[in-house]
Amino acid sequence: MKPLRLAYLATADARGHLMRAQLLTHALRDHGAQVDVLTTSDEGAAFLAGFGIAARVLSRHYAVQFDARQNMLRAETDANIASYVFRPSRMWRDILHLRVALRGADLVVNDSFHPALLFMGCMPAWRGKIVHVYGTSLRQAVQNNFSGRLPGLLSRLFRRIVGWQIDASLARIEHDFSYAATRDGATFRLPTPVVVADTAPPRAQPCAAVYLNPHFRDPRLADGLEAGLDCAGVHATLVGEGYAGRAGWTAQDAAWVEQAAASNLIVSAPGMAALSVALVYHRPIVLVLTEQPEQKINAARAAELGLAHRIVLWRGDAAAFARHISTACNDLLQGTVCLPAQDGRAVAGARLQSWVALLHELATRGEHR
């Protein structure tokens, strides 16, 4: 019996998509599947290479646009996506390349909402092999992209068209940092997968595991963060590609989840991956919140669920940011008891296996189409 073959396209706009891609690729390969990985930037390919994944760059033209403070630039993003979709040398060229991937693959994973696979996923010739993977908050943000910016009729039309494209595919895997596994027709809801980390007891000196995605590049934000952690007496492991070369920072750390599981607290933007690590390994988290629509939704979900956290807004004032970071760290360190991180290994392992089993099932289904 020939091994199942999957193609996995992970957009490089945020490293959470790439982390999920490398995590699932290794797990699927361990179960005998062949997995070809594609991404959307050279930086994304380099990030995956740090985890032992060789990825091809499908296209360098599609990307969500951000400023140096991780605020989403809506007008620039709209212009970039329109240029990608309507210029023949861009999306249509990628579709020609993806046709080859679909021909040889039993399943094609679209993580998350790459326009070429959104289009192909609603076409009869291809949709039987495409599964869309996305965070709940991201789907809401994408479908509501034009709410309040276009007349109501047009924004509702956009929402319905995007929803139809998503729902026309073979299947959807919707994930959230706190989901239990459920199914509604061809939509599967799973908890966000997490690295099964080697863990150790939290250190005696308060320690924070800090991760900022590459869109954070403003040196004043880093100044304020470092000052706030220092004022709180917290030693920090600082990871962020946007601060590569800055003293004390590392661009990438393949063992960051292990660092987080052994820390007293986590500092990160409220991405689905960071929140999942905090929840699974029982660590409080300081959420650095900016104008990122889906991350605002995630932060609200963290509050609803009672996750131990504090929200700190970055408004461009390094001194004020440092004070708020220090206060947030002190509040969490004094008010939260860190449970043994070892308990999280079983939870993380179960999350990962649920994804592997489902993707294997969907690939088998696609193989027979």
Secondary structure, 3 states (H helix, E strand, C coil): CCCCEEEEEECCCCHHHHHHHHHHHHHHHHCCCEEEEEECCHHHHHHHHCCCCCEEECCCCCCCCECCECCECHHHHHHHHHHHHHCHHHHHHHHHHHHHHHHHCCEEEEECCCHHHHHHCCCCCCHHHEEEEEEHHHHHHHHCCCECCECHHHHHHHHHHHHHHHHCCCEEEEEECCCCCEEECCEEEEECCCCCCCCCCCCCCCEEEEECCCCECCHHHHHHHHHHHHHCCCEEEEECHHHCCCCCEECCCCCHHHHHHCCCEEEECCCHHHHHHHHHCCCCEEEEECCCHHHHHHHHHHHHHCCCEEEEECCCCHHHHHHHHHHHHHHHHHHCCCCCCHHHHHHHHHHHHHHHHHHHHHHHHHHCC
